[in-house]
């Protein structure tokens, strides 16, 4: 009888210890998940995007603006090739500036995250944009040049499609904020719910 009581006591102690260990392990995992979830994602710094640098794909452009004439194809392809070459030259020539801006912004981003100081980060972005202003102006000159060629070669409908495509390329350079991403997710969920309702 004493042996049975002793075994029962040992079993109860073992159960309690195991339960306590499991609770501690669960708490550690939860705190780890919370800390990971609470961390804010570090903003991605891309000085080339800030300067407005992007390339055109001739085949994609022809498809987007729905050009069929062979002569127009040749003019557009030549203009895009020239534009891309000029942009590559600007990228190579200003490599050091892009590198300096990235280093500067990464440093300020880290400082802002540590100190929770958004004002300093905004000031840093203003300074970075000033550093990139001469490059941005040269890129805009190339944009004006290619538009001046296209407006002469394309009809109004084709040129309007080109401008819309060009604006989308510019918008794609803008950084995706967490608020924008959440908004997109909510819109996609809403559209999914509407589709589901139509199915009934």
ZADO-1210 file (C-alpha; in nm, 4 decimals, padded with zeros to 6 digits):
<atoms>
<atom x="00.0000" y="00.0000" z="00.0000" code="UNK" pos="1"/>
<atom x="00.2838" y="00.2338" z="00.0900" code="UNK" pos="2"/>
<atom x="00.4534" y="00.1524" z="-00.2391" code="UNK" pos="3"/>
<atom x="00.1360" y="00.2388" z="-00.4313" code="UNK" pos="4"/>
<atom x="00.1032" y="00.5704" z="-00.2439" code="UNK" pos="5"/>
<atom x="00.4667" y="00.6499" z="-00.3148" code="UNK" pos="6"/>
<atom x="00.4256" y="00.5720" z="-00.6851" code="UNK" pos="7"/>
<atom x="00.1149" y="00.7893" z="-00.7027" code="UNK" pos="8"/>
<atom x="00.3008" y="01.0764" z="-00.5360" code="UNK" pos="9"/>
<atom x="00.5940" y="01.0438" z="-00.7778" code="UNK" pos="10"/>
<atom x="00.3527" y="01.0323" z="-01.0711" code="UNK" pos="11"/>
<atom x="00.1745" y="01.3491" z="-00.9533" code="UNK" pos="12"/>
<atom x="00.5089" y="01.5296" z="-00.9138" code="UNK" pos="13"/>
<atom x="00.6166" y="01.4192" z="-01.2620" code="UNK" pos="14"/>
<atom x="00.2878" y="01.5423" z="-01.4152" code="UNK" pos="15"/>
<atom x="00.3180" y="01.8790" z="-01.2425" code="UNK" pos="16"/>
<atom x="00.6793" y="01.9257" z="-01.3539" code="UNK" pos="17"/>
<atom x="00.5928" y="01.8306" z="-01.7139" code="UNK" pos="18"/>
<atom x="00.2963" y="02.0693" z="-01.7139" code="UNK" pos="19"/>
<atom x="00.5100" y="02.3538" z="-01.5762" code="UNK" pos="20"/>
<atom x="00.7800" y="02.2899" z="-01.8371" code="UNK" pos="21"/>
<atom x="00.5220" y="02.2912" z="-02.1183" code="UNK" pos="22"/>
<atom x="00.3754" y="02.6209" z="-01.9983" code="UNK" pos="23"/>
<atom x="00.7192" y="02.7836" z="-01.9814" code="UNK" pos="24"/>
<atom x="00.8027" y="02.6602" z="-02.3304" code="UNK" pos="25"/>
<atom x="00.4718" y="02.7900" z="-02.4648" code="UNK" pos="26"/>
<atom x="00.5256" y="03.1303" z="-02.3056" code="UNK" pos="27"/>
<atom x="00.8713" y="03.1578" z="-02.4599" code="UNK" pos="28"/>
<atom x="00.7353" y="03.0719" z="-02.8044" code="UNK" pos="29"/>
<atom x="00.4527" y="03.3232" z="-02.7702" code="UNK" pos="30"/>
<atom x="00.6859" y="03.6009" z="-02.6593" code="UNK" pos="31"/>
<atom x="00.9175" y="03.5160" z="-02.9480" code="UNK" pos="32"/>
<atom x="00.6303" y="03.5377" z="-03.1990" code="UNK" pos="33"/>
<atom x="00.5095" y="03.8625" z="-03.0457" code="UNK" pos="34"/>
<atom x="00.8529" y="04.0205" z="-03.0642" code="UNK" pos="35"/>
<atom x="00.8887" y="03.9115" z="-03.4263" code="UNK" pos="36"/>
<atom x="00.5442" y="04.0415" z="-03.5113" code="UNK" pos="37"/>
<atom x="00.6088" y="04.3686" z="-03.3287" code="UNK" pos="38"/>
<atom x="00.9234" y="04.4449" z="-03.5234" code="UNK" pos="39"/>
<atom x="00.8763" y="04.6973" z="-03.8003" code="UNK" pos="40"/>
<atom x="01.0187" y="04.6017" z="-04.1364" code="UNK" pos="41"/>
<atom x="01.3194" y="04.8049" z="-04.2358" code="UNK" pos="42"/>
<atom x="01.2381" y="05.0255" z="-04.5359" code="UNK" pos="43"/>
<atom x="01.4163" y="04.9235" z="-04.8532" code="UNK" pos="44"/>
<atom x="01.6388" y="05.1996" z="-04.9891" code="UNK" pos="45"/>
<atom x="01.6737" y="05.2233" z="-05.3660" code="UNK" pos="46"/>
<atom x="01.8321" y="05.5511" z="-05.4834" code="UNK" pos="47"/>
<atom x="01.7870" y="05.4538" z="-05.8485" code="UNK" pos="48"/>
<atom x="01.4111" y="05.4328" z="-05.7978" code="UNK" pos="49"/>
<atom x="01.4161" y="05.7648" z="-05.6134" code="UNK" pos="50"/>
<atom x="01.5910" y="05.9226" z="-05.9118" code="UNK" pos="51"/>
<atom x="01.3297" y="05.7807" z="-06.1490" code="UNK" pos="52"/>
<atom x="01.5508" y="05.5321" z="-06.3284" code="UNK" pos="53"/>
<atom x="01.3821" y="05.2539" z="-06.5242" code="UNK" pos="54"/>
<atom x="01.4157" y="05.0854" z="-06.8615" code="UNK" pos="55"/>
<atom x="01.1644" y="05.0180" z="-07.1349" code="UNK" pos="56"/>
<atom x="01.1139" y="04.6839" z="-07.3033" code="UNK" pos="57"/>
<atom x="01.0420" y="04.7486" z="-07.6719" code="UNK" pos="58"/>
<atom x="00.8292" y="04.4358" z="-07.7220" code="UNK" pos="59"/>
<atom x="00.6224" y="04.5165" z="-07.4139" code="UNK" pos="60"/>
<atom x="00.5716" y="04.8781" z="-07.5238" code="UNK" pos="61"/>
<atom x="00.4554" y="04.7743" z="-07.8727" code="UNK" pos="62"/>
<atom x="00.2094" y="04.5320" z="-07.7172" code="UNK" pos="63"/>
<atom x="00.0775" y="04.7859" z="-07.4647" code="UNK" pos="64"/>
<atom x="00.0187" y="05.0677" z="-07.7113" code="UNK" pos="65"/>
<atom x="-00.1142" y="04.8278" z="-07.9783" code="UNK" pos="66"/>
<atom x="00.0981" y="04.9482" z="-08.2696" code="UNK" pos="67"/>
<atom x="00.0697" y="04.7403" z="-08.5870" code="UNK" pos="68"/>
<atom x="00.2522" y="04.9375" z="-08.8570" code="UNK" pos="69"/>
<atom x="00.6030" y="04.8118" z="-08.9325" code="UNK" pos="70"/>
<atom x="00.7437" y="05.1620" z="-08.9833" code="UNK" pos="71"/>
<atom x="00.6200" y="05.2659" z="-08.6385" code="UNK" pos="72"/>
<atom x="00.7699" y="04.9510" z="-08.4890" code="UNK" pos="73"/>
<atom x="01.1112" y="05.0489" z="-08.6186" code="UNK" pos="74"/>
<atom x="01.0939" y="05.4072" z="-08.4940" code="UNK" pos="75"/>
<atom x="00.9701" y="05.3037" z="-08.1476" code="UNK" pos="76"/>
<atom x="01.2290" y="05.0278" z="-08.1105" code="UNK" pos="77"/>
<atom x="01.5097" y="05.2670" z="-08.2109" code="UNK" pos="78"/>
<atom x="01.3882" y="05.5399" z="-07.9719" code="UNK" pos="79"/>
<atom x="01.3621" y="05.2949" z="-07.6801" code="UNK" pos="80"/>
<atom x="01.7081" y="05.1536" z="-07.7516" code="UNK" pos="81"/>
<atom x="01.8550" y="05.5037" z="-07.7491" code="UNK" pos="82"/>
<atom x="01.6717" y="05.5905" z="-07.4278" code="UNK" pos="83"/>
<atom x="01.7898" y="05.2734" z="-07.2501" code="UNK" pos="84"/>
<atom x="02.1498" y="05.3388" z="-07.3554" code="UNK" pos="85"/>
<atom x="02.1376" y="05.6930" z="-07.2145" code="UNK" pos="86"/>
<atom x="01.9910" y="05.5682" z="-06.8860" code="UNK" pos="87"/>
<atom x="02.2625" y="05.3029" z="-06.8576" code="UNK" pos="88"/>
<atom x="02.5240" y="05.5736" z="-06.9109" code="UNK" pos="89"/>
<atom x="02.3684" y="05.7832" z="-06.6337" code="UNK" pos="90"/>
<atom x="02.3642" y="05.4834" z="-06.3983" code="UNK" pos="91"/>
<atom x="02.7300" y="05.4064" z="-06.4628" code="UNK" pos="92"/>
<atom x="02.8443" y="05.7694" z="-06.4413" code="UNK" pos="93"/>
<atom x="02.6556" y="05.8313" z="-06.1131" code="UNK" pos="94"/>
<atom x="02.7334" y="05.4990" z="-05.9458" code="UNK" pos="95"/>
<atom x="02.9198" y="05.6690" z="-05.6600" code="UNK" pos="96"/>
<atom x="02.6315" y="05.9092" z="-05.5939" code="UNK" pos="97"/>
<atom x="02.3824" y="05.6226" z="-05.5728" code="UNK" pos="98"/>
<atom x="02.6131" y="05.4357" z="-05.3364" code="UNK" pos="99"/>
<atom x="02.6577" y="05.7408" z="-05.1121" code="UNK" pos="100"/>
<atom x="02.2836" y="05.8069" z="-05.0989" code="UNK" pos="101"/>
<atom x="02.2089" y="05.4443" z="-05.0082" code="UNK" pos="102"/>
<atom x="02.4698" y="05.4452" z="-04.7292" code="UNK" pos="103"/>
<atom x="02.3358" y="05.7768" z="-04.5976" code="UNK" pos="104"/>
<atom x="01.9721" y="05.6642" z="-04.5960" code="UNK" pos="105"/>
<atom x="02.0468" y="05.3219" z="-04.4463" code="UNK" pos="106"/>
<atom x="02.2276" y="05.4945" z="-04.1594" code="UNK" pos="107"/>
<atom x="01.9407" y="05.7389" z="-04.1026" code="UNK" pos="108"/>
<atom x="01.6839" y="05.4568" z="-04.1243" code="UNK" pos="109"/>
<atom x="01.8673" y="05.2651" z="-03.8511" code="UNK" pos="110"/>
<atom x="01.8904" y="05.5752" z="-03.6337" code="UNK" pos="111"/>
<atom x="01.5203" y="05.6526" z="-03.6814" code="UNK" pos="112"/>
<atom x="01.4187" y="05.2964" z="-03.5914" code="UNK" pos="113"/>
<atom x="01.6339" y="05.2974" z="-03.2771" code="UNK" pos="114"/>
<atom x="01.5229" y="05.6428" z="-03.1632" code="UNK" pos="115"/>
<atom x="01.1699" y="05.6230" z="-03.3075" code="UNK" pos="116"/>
<atom x="01.2361" y="05.9574" z="-03.4730" code="UNK" pos="117"/>
<atom x="01.0431" y="05.9963" z="-03.7984" code="UNK" pos="118"/>
<atom x="01.1296" y="06.3653" z="-03.8331" code="UNK" pos="119"/>
<atom x="01.4996" y="06.2861" z="-03.8755" code="UNK" pos="120"/>
<atom x="01.4118" y="06.0273" z="-04.1410" code="UNK" pos="121"/>
<atom x="01.1961" y="06.2765" z="-04.3332" code="UNK" pos="122"/>
<atom x="01.4795" y="06.5316" z="-04.3269" code="UNK" pos="123"/>
<atom x="01.7196" y="06.2636" z="-04.4510" code="UNK" pos="124"/>
<atom x="01.4919" y="06.1814" z="-04.7450" code="UNK" pos="125"/>
<atom x="01.4749" y="06.5510" z="-04.8367" code="UNK" pos="126"/>
<atom x="01.8561" y="06.5672" z="-04.8354" code="UNK" pos="127"/>
<atom x="01.8794" y="06.2481" z="-05.0416" code="UNK" pos="128"/>
<atom x="01.6364" y="06.3868" z="-05.2998" code="UNK" pos="129"/>
<atom x="01.8495" y="06.7003" z="-05.3276" code="UNK" pos="130"/>
<atom x="02.1563" y="06.4836" z="-05.3899" code="UNK" pos="131"/>
<atom x="01.9682" y="06.2983" z="-05.6639" code="UNK" pos="132"/>
<atom x="01.8086" y="06.6073" z="-05.8215" code="UNK" pos="133"/>
<atom x="02.0716" y="06.6575" z="-06.0983" code="UNK" pos="134"/>
<atom x="02.0353" y="06.2927" z="-06.2041" code="UNK" pos="135"/>
<atom x="01.6566" y="06.3128" z="-06.1954" code="UNK" pos="136"/>
<atom x="01.6627" y="06.6196" z="-06.4203" code="UNK" pos="137"/>
<atom x="01.8773" y="06.4402" z="-06.6790" code="UNK" pos="138"/>
<atom x="01.6376" y="06.1426" z="-06.6745" code="UNK" pos="139"/>
<atom x="01.3429" y="06.3755" z="-06.7241" code="UNK" pos="140"/>
<atom x="01.5191" y="06.5237" z="-07.0261" code="UNK" pos="141"/>
<atom x="01.5352" y="06.1751" z="-07.1783" code="UNK" pos="142"/>
<atom x="01.1677" y="06.1218" z="-07.1008" code="UNK" pos="143"/>
<atom x="01.0767" y="06.4468" z="-07.2763" code="UNK" pos="144"/>
<atom x="01.2896" y="06.3484" z="-07.5748" code="UNK" pos="145"/>
<atom x="01.1308" y="06.0060" z="-07.6213" code="UNK" pos="146"/>
<atom x="00.7824" y="06.1570" z="-07.5787" code="UNK" pos="147"/>
<atom x="00.8581" y="06.4172" z="-07.8461" code="UNK" pos="148"/>
<atom x="00.9439" y="06.1347" z="-08.0874" code="UNK" pos="149"/>
<atom x="00.6364" y="05.9282" z="-08.0016" code="UNK" pos="150"/>
<atom x="00.3887" y="06.2155" z="-08.0252" code="UNK" pos="151"/>
<atom x="00.4948" y="06.2661" z="-08.3888" code="UNK" pos="152"/>
<atom x="00.4803" y="05.8968" z="-08.4797" code="UNK" pos="153"/>
<atom x="00.1738" y="05.7737" z="-08.2911" code="UNK" pos="154"/>
<atom x="-00.1906" y="05.8562" z="-08.3365" code="UNK" pos="155"/>
<atom x="-00.3767" y="06.0125" z="-08.0374" code="UNK" pos="156"/>
<atom x="-00.5097" y="05.6781" z="-07.9120" code="UNK" pos="157"/>
<atom x="-00.1675" y="05.5102" z="-07.9268" code="UNK" pos="158"/>
<atom x="00.0039" y="05.8075" z="-07.7641" code="UNK" pos="159"/>
<atom x="-00.2529" y="05.8128" z="-07.4835" code="UNK" pos="160"/>
<atom x="-00.1820" y="05.4433" z="-07.4155" code="UNK" pos="161"/>
<atom x="00.1892" y="05.5223" z="-07.4134" code="UNK" pos="162"/>
<atom x="00.1466" y="05.8005" z="-07.1546" code="UNK" pos="163"/>
<atom x="-00.0618" y="05.5701" z="-06.9317" code="UNK" pos="164"/>
<atom x="00.2029" y="05.2998" z="-06.9598" code="UNK" pos="165"/>
<atom x="00.4763" y="05.5514" z="-06.8793" code="UNK" pos="166"/>
<atom x="00.2869" y="05.6748" z="-06.5711" code="UNK" pos="167"/>
<atom x="00.2491" y="05.3166" z="-06.4477" code="UNK" pos="168"/>
<atom x="00.6249" y="05.2646" z="-06.4826" code="UNK" pos="169"/>
<atom x="00.6801" y="05.5747" z="-06.2696" code="UNK" pos="170"/>
<atom x="00.4289" y="05.4601" z="-06.0075" code="UNK" pos="171"/>
<atom x="00.5961" y="05.1191" z="-05.9856" code="UNK" pos="172"/>
<atom x="00.9104" y="05.2933" z="-05.8581" code="UNK" pos="173"/>
<atom x="00.7339" y="05.4278" z="-05.5509" code="UNK" pos="174"/>
<atom x="00.8062" y="05.2331" z="-05.2318" code="UNK" pos="175"/>
<atom x="00.5300" y="05.0022" z="-05.1138" code="UNK" pos="176"/>
<atom x="00.4302" y="05.1117" z="-04.7630" code="UNK" pos="177"/>
<atom x="00.2666" y="04.8763" z="-04.5135" code="UNK" pos="178"/>
<atom x="-00.0527" y="05.0847" z="-04.5292" code="UNK" pos="179"/>
<atom x="-00.0707" y="05.0490" z="-04.9073" code="UNK" pos="180"/>
<atom x="-00.0094" y="04.6747" z="-04.8835" code="UNK" pos="181"/>
<atom x="-00.2851" y="04.6356" z="-04.6210" code="UNK" pos="182"/>
<atom x="-00.5191" y="04.8429" z="-04.8382" code="UNK" pos="183"/>
<atom x="-00.4476" y="04.6201" z="-05.1373" code="UNK" pos="184"/>
<atom x="-00.5118" y="04.3091" z="-04.9275" code="UNK" pos="185"/>
<atom x="-00.8432" y="04.4485" z="-04.8044" code="UNK" pos="186"/>
<atom x="-00.9473" y="04.5414" z="-05.1589" code="UNK" pos="187"/>
<atom x="-00.8569" y="04.1943" z="-05.2850" code="UNK" pos="188"/>
<atom x="-01.0521" y="04.0340" z="-04.9999" code="UNK" pos="189"/>
<atom x="-01.3486" y="04.2575" z="-05.0770" code="UNK" pos="190"/>
<atom x="-01.3446" y="04.1655" z="-05.4433" code="UNK" pos="191"/>
<atom x="-01.3163" y="03.7979" z="-05.3484" code="UNK" pos="192"/>
<atom x="-01.6219" y="03.8268" z="-05.1245" code="UNK" pos="193"/>
<atom x="-01.8176" y="03.9978" z="-05.4017" code="UNK" pos="194"/>
<atom x="-01.7280" y="03.7179" z="-05.6428" code="UNK" pos="195"/>
<atom x="-01.8389" y="03.4631" z="-05.3862" code="UNK" pos="196"/>
<atom x="-02.1712" y="03.6409" z="-05.3418" code="UNK" pos="197"/>
<atom x="-02.2295" y="03.6432" z="-05.7187" code="UNK" pos="198"/>
<atom x="-02.1829" y="03.2681" z="-05.7236" code="UNK" pos="199"/>
<atom x="-02.4883" y="03.2101" z="-05.5051" code="UNK" pos="200"/>
</atoms>
